[in-house]
Amino acid sequence: MRPFRFAVQVSGASSGAAWRGLARRAEGLGYSTLFLPDHFTEQWAPLVALAAAAEATTTLNVGTLVLGNDYRHPVVLAKEAATLDLLSGGRLELGLGAGWLTSDYEQSGIALDPPAVRVERLGEAVAVLKALWRGGPADHQGAHYRLQGAVGTPEPRRRPHPTLLIGGGGRRVLSLAAREADIVGVNLRLTEGRIGNDTIATAAPRYYDERMAWVREAAGDRFDAIEIQCLTFVVQVVPNRRTVLEQLASTMHVGVDEVAETPLVLVGSVAEITESLQRRRERWAMSYVVVHEAELETFAPVVAALAGT
């Protein structure tokens, strides 16, 4: 089994100094990576902010969780990602997804195509990115992108390409991730276009069994080379685990045991959370866990107990 790694997802800070301080704090607490999401809401521009975070730290990886593929042409993204990987000394974890949040498309005016089309376009984008990261010149004639003699400069620091993360919750995107990515982010099924009841229902552990079966099937012999990641949504380091789980179960309209085992939830003492994470690694191979800024400090004892083990 892969050793545990932990990351924190943030959206910005009150100032440049606060941002750099946050990155250094995450590094000091033992977190592996600082992630930014990619939505047209109140958050910082991911790649620019990550460049500053990388400059403020020495070992902390910086990454996107995840960039919406529809928001950037892969020729542009290849150059920006390679530059950031070069400047950070190979510390970039480039996360990509097919795009899912309906409000992003409504606000930007970008066309929201059916999920199958978005995933197909993501697959083409990954092919373009990898071709450009090899240095080019790259030619590509696909349904979504057409390149002729595109040059991939600069070359990224990490070879053959920056660490690539692909996240999603449907079979198409998880199969693509299993074939192409270094890290597979196993998420809820997001076809609803928002976090509603239908989406929350797919947090049940049995759906993660199904998703990991898809990943294993698509990955084949390369499965052991893949890192499996999970973004959490409810993290509470507390002594009254059962009480909190009962409250969550009532809110989500599911059983307590189901809430306790979903990868989205981590509740309990440090020892109880540690045991939960070890069980999930055995069941789903999940060794890379992401929490949010609000839990940066309170979750640090779990990081100290498990990181690298």
Contacts in CASP RR format, 6 or more apart in sequence:
PFRMAT RR
TARGET T0000
AUTHOR 0000-0000-0000
METHOD contacts of the structure
MODEL  1
MRPFRFAVQVSGASSGAAWRGLARRAEGLGYSTLFLPDHFTEQWAPLVAL
AAAAEATTTLNVGTLVLGNDYRHPVVLAKEAATLDLLSGGRLELGLGAGW
LTSDYEQSGIALDPPAVRVERLGEAVAVLKALWRGGPADHQGAHYRLQGA
VGTPEPRRRPHPTLLIGGGGRRVLSLAAREADIVGVNLRLTEGRIGNDTI
ATAAPRYYDERMAWVREAAGDRFDAIEIQCLTFVVQVVPNRRTVLEQLAS
TMHVGVDEVAETPLVLVGSVAEITESLQRRRERWAMSYVVVHEAELETFA
PVVAALAGT
1 281 0 8 1.000
1 282 0 8 1.000
1 285 0 8 1.000
1 287 0 8 1.000
2 227 0 8 1.000
2 228 0 8 1.000
2 281 0 8 1.000
2 285 0 8 1.000
2 287 0 8 1.000
2 288 0 8 1.000
3 287 0 8 1.000
3 307 0 8 1.000
3 308 0 8 1.000
3 309 0 8 1.000
4 277 0 8 1.000
4 281 0 8 1.000
4 287 0 8 1.000
4 288 0 8 1.000
4 289 0 8 1.000
4 306 0 8 1.000
4 307 0 8 1.000
4 308 0 8 1.000
4 309 0 8 1.000
5 32 0 8 1.000
5 33 0 8 1.000
5 227 0 8 1.000
5 287 0 8 1.000
5 288 0 8 1.000
5 289 0 8 1.000
5 307 0 8 1.000
5 308 0 8 1.000
6 30 0 8 1.000
6 31 0 8 1.000
6 32 0 8 1.000
6 288 0 8 1.000
6 289 0 8 1.000
6 290 0 8 1.000
6 291 0 8 1.000
6 299 0 8 1.000
6 302 0 8 1.000
6 303 0 8 1.000
6 306 0 8 1.000
6 307 0 8 1.000
7 31 0 8 1.000
7 32 0 8 1.000
7 33 0 8 1.000
7 34 0 8 1.000
7 35 0 8 1.000
7 61 0 8 1.000
7 65 0 8 1.000
7 288 0 8 1.000
7 289 0 8 1.000
7 290 0 8 1.000
7 291 0 8 1.000
8 26 0 8 1.000
8 31 0 8 1.000
8 33 0 8 1.000
8 34 0 8 1.000
8 35 0 8 1.000
8 290 0 8 1.000
8 291 0 8 1.000
8 292 0 8 1.000
8 293 0 8 1.000
8 295 0 8 1.000
8 296 0 8 1.000
9 35 0 8 1.000
9 36 0 8 1.000
9 37 0 8 1.000
9 65 0 8 1.000
9 231 0 8 1.000
9 290 0 8 1.000
9 291 0 8 1.000
9 292 0 8 1.000
9 293 0 8 1.000
10 22 0 8 1.000
10 34 0 8 1.000
10 35 0 8 1.000
10 36 0 8 1.000
10 292 0 8 1.000
10 293 0 8 1.000
11 36 0 8 1.000
11 37 0 8 1.000
11 42 0 8 1.000
11 43 0 8 1.000
11 44 0 8 1.000
11 293 0 8 1.000
12 19 0 8 1.000
12 22 0 8 1.000
12 36 0 8 1.000
12 43 0 8 1.000
12 44 0 8 1.000
12 49 0 8 1.000
13 19 0 8 1.000
13 22 0 8 1.000
13 44 0 8 1.000
16 52 0 8 1.000
19 44 0 8 1.000
19 49 0 8 1.000
19 52 0 8 1.000
19 53 0 8 1.000
19 56 0 8 1.000
20 52 0 8 1.000
20 53 0 8 1.000
20 55 0 8 1.000
20 56 0 8 1.000
21 56 0 8 1.000
22 34 0 8 1.000
22 53 0 8 1.000
22 293 0 8 1.000
22 296 0 8 1.000
23 34 0 8 1.000
23 52 0 8 1.000
23 53 0 8 1.000
23 56 0 8 1.000
23 57 0 8 1.000
23 60 0 8 1.000
23 62 0 8 1.000
24 56 0 8 1.000
24 57 0 8 1.000
25 296 0 8 1.000
26 34 0 8 1.000
26 60 0 8 1.000
26 296 0 8 1.000
27 57 0 8 1.000
27 58 0 8 1.000
27 59 0 8 1.000
27 60 0 8 1.000
29 296 0 8 1.000
29 297 0 8 1.000
29 300 0 8 1.000
29 303 0 8 1.000
29 304 0 8 1.000
30 300 0 8 1.000
30 303 0 8 1.000
30 304 0 8 1.000
30 307 0 8 1.000
31 60 0 8 1.000
31 296 0 8 1.000
31 303 0 8 1.000
32 60 0 8 1.000
32 61 0 8 1.000
32 288 0 8 1.000
32 307 0 8 1.000
33 60 0 8 1.000
33 61 0 8 1.000
33 62 0 8 1.000
33 63 0 8 1.000
33 93 0 8 1.000
33 290 0 8 1.000
34 50 0 8 1.000
34 53 0 8 1.000
34 60 0 8 1.000
34 61 0 8 1.000
34 62 0 8 1.000
34 63 0 8 1.000
35 62 0 8 1.000
35 63 0 8 1.000
35 64 0 8 1.000
35 65 0 8 1.000
35 93 0 8 1.000
35 290 0 8 1.000
36 43 0 8 1.000
36 44 0 8 1.000
36 46 0 8 1.000
36 49 0 8 1.000
36 50 0 8 1.000
36 63 0 8 1.000
36 64 0 8 1.000
36 65 0 8 1.000
37 43 0 8 1.000
37 46 0 8 1.000
37 64 0 8 1.000
37 65 0 8 1.000
37 66 0 8 1.000
38 46 0 8 1.000
38 64 0 8 1.000
38 66 0 8 1.000
38 67 0 8 1.000
38 68 0 8 1.000
38 71 0 8 1.000
39 101 0 8 1.000
39 103 0 8 1.000
39 104 0 8 1.000
40 103 0 8 1.000
40 104 0 8 1.000
40 107 0 8 1.000
40 108 0 8 1.000
41 103 0 8 1.000
46 63 0 8 1.000
46 64 0 8 1.000
46 67 0 8 1.000
47 64 0 8 1.000
47 80 0 8 1.000
47 81 0 8 1.000
47 84 0 8 1.000
50 62 0 8 1.000
50 63 0 8 1.000
50 64 0 8 1.000
50 84 0 8 1.000
50 88 0 8 1.000
50 92 0 8 1.000
51 62 0 8 1.000
51 84 0 8 1.000
51 87 0 8 1.000
51 88 0 8 1.000
53 60 0 8 1.000
53 62 0 8 1.000
54 60 0 8 1.000
54 62 0 8 1.000
54 84 0 8 1.000
54 87 0 8 1.000
54 88 0 8 1.000
54 89 0 8 1.000
54 91 0 8 1.000
54 92 0 8 1.000
55 87 0 8 1.000
59 91 0 8 1.000
60 91 0 8 1.000
61 91 0 8 1.000
61 92 0 8 1.000
61 93 0 8 1.000
61 163 0 8 1.000
62 84 0 8 1.000
62 88 0 8 1.000
62 91 0 8 1.000
62 92 0 8 1.000
62 93 0 8 1.000
63 92 0 8 1.000
63 93 0 8 1.000
63 94 0 8 1.000
63 95 0 8 1.000
63 165 0 8 1.000
64 93 0 8 1.000
64 94 0 8 1.000
64 95 0 8 1.000
64 96 0 8 1.000
64 165 0 8 1.000
65 95 0 8 1.000
65 165 0 8 1.000
65 231 0 8 1.000
65 290 0 8 1.000
66 95 0 8 1.000
66 96 0 8 1.000
66 97 0 8 1.000
66 165 0 8 1.000
66 166 0 8 1.000
66 167 0 8 1.000
67 77 0 8 1.000
67 94 0 8 1.000
67 95 0 8 1.000
67 96 0 8 1.000
67 97 0 8 1.000
68 96 0 8 1.000
68 97 0 8 1.000
68 98 0 8 1.000
68 99 0 8 1.000
68 104 0 8 1.000
69 96 0 8 1.000
69 97 0 8 1.000
69 98 0 8 1.000
69 99 0 8 1.000
69 118 0 8 1.000
69 121 0 8 1.000
69 122 0 8 1.000
69 125 0 8 1.000
70 98 0 8 1.000
70 99 0 8 1.000
70 105 0 8 1.000
70 110 0 8 1.000
70 113 0 8 1.000
70 118 0 8 1.000
70 121 0 8 1.000
71 104 0 8 1.000
71 108 0 8 1.000
71 110 0 8 1.000
72 80 0 8 1.000
73 145 0 8 1.000
74 124 0 8 1.000
74 125 0 8 1.000
74 126 0 8 1.000
74 128 0 8 1.000
74 129 0 8 1.000
74 132 0 8 1.000
74 145 0 8 1.000
75 128 0 8 1.000
75 132 0 8 1.000
75 147 0 8 1.000
75 150 0 8 1.000
77 125 0 8 1.000
77 129 0 8 1.000
78 128 0 8 1.000
78 129 0 8 1.000
78 132 0 8 1.000
78 133 0 8 1.000
78 152 0 8 1.000
79 132 0 8 1.000
79 152 0 8 1.000
79 153 0 8 1.000
79 154 0 8 1.000
81 92 0 8 1.000
81 94 0 8 1.000
81 129 0 8 1.000
81 156 0 8 1.000
81 162 0 8 1.000
82 132 0 8 1.000
82 133 0 8 1.000
82 152 0 8 1.000
82 153 0 8 1.000
82 154 0 8 1.000
82 155 0 8 1.000
82 156 0 8 1.000
82 162 0 8 1.000
83 154 0 8 1.000
84 92 0 8 1.000
84 162 0 8 1.000
85 91 0 8 1.000
85 92 0 8 1.000
85 94 0 8 1.000
85 156 0 8 1.000
85 157 0 8 1.000
85 158 0 8 1.000
85 162 0 8 1.000
86 154 0 8 1.000
86 155 0 8 1.000
86 156 0 8 1.000
86 157 0 8 1.000
88 157 0 8 1.000
89 157 0 8 1.000
89 158 0 8 1.000
90 156 0 8 1.000
90 157 0 8 1.000
90 158 0 8 1.000
90 162 0 8 1.000
92 156 0 8 1.000
92 158 0 8 1.000
92 162 0 8 1.000
92 163 0 8 1.000
93 162 0 8 1.000
93 163 0 8 1.000
93 165 0 8 1.000
93 183 0 8 1.000
94 162 0 8 1.000
94 163 0 8 1.000
94 164 0 8 1.000
94 165 0 8 1.000
95 164 0 8 1.000
95 165 0 8 1.000
95 166 0 8 1.000
95 167 0 8 1.000
95 183 0 8 1.000
96 122 0 8 1.000
96 125 0 8 1.000
96 126 0 8 1.000
96 164 0 8 1.000
96 165 0 8 1.000
96 166 0 8 1.000
96 167 0 8 1.000
97 122 0 8 1.000
97 166 0 8 1.000
97 167 0 8 1.000
97 168 0 8 1.000
97 173 0 8 1.000
98 115 0 8 1.000
98 118 0 8 1.000
98 119 0 8 1.000
98 121 0 8 1.000
98 122 0 8 1.000
98 168 0 8 1.000
98 173 0 8 1.000
99 118 0 8 1.000
100 190 0 8 1.000
100 191 0 8 1.000
100 193 0 8 1.000
101 190 0 8 1.000
101 193 0 8 1.000
101 194 0 8 1.000
102 112 0 8 1.000
102 193 0 8 1.000
102 194 0 8 1.000
103 194 0 8 1.000
104 110 0 8 1.000
105 111 0 8 1.000
105 112 0 8 1.000
106 112 0 8 1.000
113 121 0 8 1.000
115 170 0 8 1.000
115 172 0 8 1.000
115 191 0 8 1.000
116 172 0 8 1.000
119 172 0 8 1.000
119 173 0 8 1.000
119 176 0 8 1.000
120 143 0 8 1.000
120 144 0 8 1.000
121 143 0 8 1.000
121 144 0 8 1.000
121 145 0 8 1.000
122 166 0 8 1.000
122 173 0 8 1.000
122 176 0 8 1.000
123 176 0 8 1.000
123 180 0 8 1.000
124 140 0 8 1.000
124 142 0 8 1.000
124 143 0 8 1.000
124 144 0 8 1.000
124 145 0 8 1.000
125 144 0 8 1.000
125 145 0 8 1.000
126 164 0 8 1.000
126 166 0 8 1.000
126 176 0 8 1.000
126 180 0 8 1.000
127 140 0 8 1.000
128 138 0 8 1.000
128 140 0 8 1.000
128 145 0 8 1.000
128 147 0 8 1.000
128 150 0 8 1.000
129 161 0 8 1.000
129 164 0 8 1.000
130 160 0 8 1.000
130 161 0 8 1.000
130 180 0 8 1.000
131 138 0 8 1.000
131 140 0 8 1.000
131 147 0 8 1.000
131 150 0 8 1.000
132 138 0 8 1.000
132 150 0 8 1.000
132 151 0 8 1.000
132 152 0 8 1.000
133 152 0 8 1.000
133 155 0 8 1.000
133 156 0 8 1.000
133 160 0 8 1.000
133 161 0 8 1.000
133 162 0 8 1.000
134 152 0 8 1.000
134 160 0 8 1.000
134 161 0 8 1.000
135 151 0 8 1.000
135 152 0 8 1.000
135 153 0 8 1.000
135 155 0 8 1.000
136 149 0 8 1.000
136 150 0 8 1.000
136 151 0 8 1.000
136 152 0 8 1.000
137 149 0 8 1.000
137 150 0 8 1.000
137 151 0 8 1.000
137 152 0 8 1.000
138 147 0 8 1.000
138 149 0 8 1.000
138 150 0 8 1.000
138 151 0 8 1.000
138 152 0 8 1.000
139 147 0 8 1.000
139 148 0 8 1.000
139 149 0 8 1.000
139 150 0 8 1.000
140 146 0 8 1.000
140 147 0 8 1.000
140 150 0 8 1.000
141 147 0 8 1.000
156 162 0 8 1.000
163 182 0 8 1.000
163 183 0 8 1.000
164 180 0 8 1.000
164 181 0 8 1.000
164 182 0 8 1.000
164 183 0 8 1.000
165 181 0 8 1.000
165 182 0 8 1.000
165 183 0 8 1.000
165 184 0 8 1.000
165 185 0 8 1.000
165 229 0 8 1.000
166 173 0 8 1.000
166 176 0 8 1.000
166 177 0 8 1.000
166 180 0 8 1.000
166 181 0 8 1.000
166 183 0 8 1.000
166 184 0 8 1.000
166 185 0 8 1.000
167 173 0 8 1.000
167 174 0 8 1.000
167 177 0 8 1.000
167 181 0 8 1.000
167 184 0 8 1.000
167 185 0 8 1.000
167 186 0 8 1.000
167 187 0 8 1.000
167 229 0 8 1.000
168 174 0 8 1.000
168 177 0 8 1.000
168 185 0 8 1.000
168 186 0 8 1.000
168 187 0 8 1.000
168 190 0 8 1.000
169 186 0 8 1.000
169 187 0 8 1.000
169 188 0 8 1.000
169 189 0 8 1.000
169 190 0 8 1.000
169 202 0 8 1.000
169 211 0 8 1.000
170 189 0 8 1.000
170 191 0 8 1.000
170 211 0 8 1.000
170 214 0 8 1.000
171 214 0 8 1.000
174 184 0 8 1.000
174 186 0 8 1.000
174 211 0 8 1.000
174 214 0 8 1.000
174 215 0 8 1.000
174 218 0 8 1.000
175 214 0 8 1.000
175 215 0 8 1.000
175 217 0 8 1.000
175 218 0 8 1.000
176 218 0 8 1.000
177 184 0 8 1.000
177 185 0 8 1.000
177 215 0 8 1.000
178 184 0 8 1.000
178 214 0 8 1.000
178 215 0 8 1.000
178 216 0 8 1.000
178 217 0 8 1.000
178 218 0 8 1.000
178 219 0 8 1.000
178 220 0 8 1.000
178 222 0 8 1.000
178 223 0 8 1.000
178 226 0 8 1.000
179 218 0 8 1.000
179 219 0 8 1.000
179 222 0 8 1.000
181 226 0 8 1.000
182 225 0 8 1.000
182 226 0 8 1.000
182 227 0 8 1.000
183 226 0 8 1.000
183 227 0 8 1.000
183 228 0 8 1.000
183 229 0 8 1.000
183 288 0 8 1.000
184 215 0 8 1.000
184 226 0 8 1.000
184 227 0 8 1.000
184 228 0 8 1.000
184 229 0 8 1.000
185 228 0 8 1.000
185 229 0 8 1.000
185 230 0 8 1.000
185 231 0 8 1.000
186 208 0 8 1.000
186 211 0 8 1.000
186 212 0 8 1.000
186 215 0 8 1.000
186 228 0 8 1.000
186 229 0 8 1.000
186 230 0 8 1.000
186 263 0 8 1.000
186 284 0 8 1.000
186 286 0 8 1.000
187 230 0 8 1.000
187 231 0 8 1.000
188 195 0 8 1.000
188 199 0 8 1.000
188 200 0 8 1.000
188 202 0 8 1.000
188 203 0 8 1.000
188 264 0 8 1.000
189 199 0 8 1.000
189 202 0 8 1.000
189 207 0 8 1.000
190 199 0 8 1.000
192 198 0 8 1.000
192 199 0 8 1.000
193 199 0 8 1.000
200 252 0 8 1.000
203 252 0 8 1.000
203 262 0 8 1.000
203 263 0 8 1.000
203 264 0 8 1.000
204 254 0 8 1.000
204 258 0 8 1.000
204 262 0 8 1.000
205 258 0 8 1.000
205 261 0 8 1.000
205 262 0 8 1.000
205 263 0 8 1.000
208 262 0 8 1.000
208 263 0 8 1.000
208 284 0 8 1.000
209 283 0 8 1.000
209 284 0 8 1.000
212 228 0 8 1.000
212 284 0 8 1.000
212 285 0 8 1.000
215 223 0 8 1.000
215 226 0 8 1.000
215 228 0 8 1.000
216 223 0 8 1.000
219 226 0 8 1.000
227 287 0 8 1.000
227 288 0 8 1.000
228 284 0 8 1.000
228 285 0 8 1.000
228 286 0 8 1.000
228 287 0 8 1.000
228 288 0 8 1.000
229 286 0 8 1.000
229 288 0 8 1.000
229 289 0 8 1.000
229 290 0 8 1.000
230 263 0 8 1.000
230 264 0 8 1.000
230 280 0 8 1.000
230 286 0 8 1.000
230 288 0 8 1.000
230 289 0 8 1.000
230 290 0 8 1.000
231 264 0 8 1.000
231 290 0 8 1.000
232 263 0 8 1.000
232 264 0 8 1.000
232 265 0 8 1.000
232 266 0 8 1.000
232 289 0 8 1.000
232 290 0 8 1.000
232 291 0 8 1.000
232 292 0 8 1.000
233 264 0 8 1.000
233 265 0 8 1.000
234 248 0 8 1.000
234 264 0 8 1.000
234 265 0 8 1.000
234 266 0 8 1.000
234 267 0 8 1.000
235 265 0 8 1.000
235 266 0 8 1.000
235 267 0 8 1.000
235 291 0 8 1.000
235 292 0 8 1.000
235 295 0 8 1.000
235 298 0 8 1.000
235 299 0 8 1.000
236 244 0 8 1.000
236 266 0 8 1.000
236 267 0 8 1.000
236 268 0 8 1.000
236 298 0 8 1.000
237 268 0 8 1.000
237 269 0 8 1.000
237 270 0 8 1.000
237 273 0 8 1.000
237 295 0 8 1.000
237 298 0 8 1.000
237 299 0 8 1.000
237 301 0 8 1.000
237 302 0 8 1.000
238 244 0 8 1.000
238 267 0 8 1.000
238 268 0 8 1.000
238 269 0 8 1.000
239 268 0 8 1.000
239 269 0 8 1.000
240 268 0 8 1.000
241 267 0 8 1.000
241 268 0 8 1.000
241 269 0 8 1.000
241 272 0 8 1.000
242 256 0 8 1.000
244 267 0 8 1.000
244 268 0 8 1.000
245 256 0 8 1.000
245 259 0 8 1.000
245 260 0 8 1.000
245 265 0 8 1.000
245 267 0 8 1.000
246 256 0 8 1.000
248 259 0 8 1.000
248 265 0 8 1.000
248 267 0 8 1.000
249 255 0 8 1.000
249 256 0 8 1.000
249 258 0 8 1.000
249 259 0 8 1.000
252 259 0 8 1.000
259 265 0 8 1.000
260 267 0 8 1.000
260 276 0 8 1.000
261 276 0 8 1.000
261 279 0 8 1.000
261 280 0 8 1.000
263 280 0 8 1.000
263 284 0 8 1.000
263 286 0 8 1.000
266 273 0 8 1.000
266 276 0 8 1.000
266 277 0 8 1.000
266 289 0 8 1.000
266 291 0 8 1.000
266 299 0 8 1.000
266 302 0 8 1.000
267 273 0 8 1.000
270 301 0 8 1.000
270 302 0 8 1.000
270 305 0 8 1.000
273 302 0 8 1.000
274 302 0 8 1.000
274 305 0 8 1.000
274 306 0 8 1.000
277 286 0 8 1.000
277 289 0 8 1.000
277 302 0 8 1.000
277 306 0 8 1.000
278 306 0 8 1.000
280 286 0 8 1.000
281 287 0 8 1.000
291 299 0 8 1.000
END
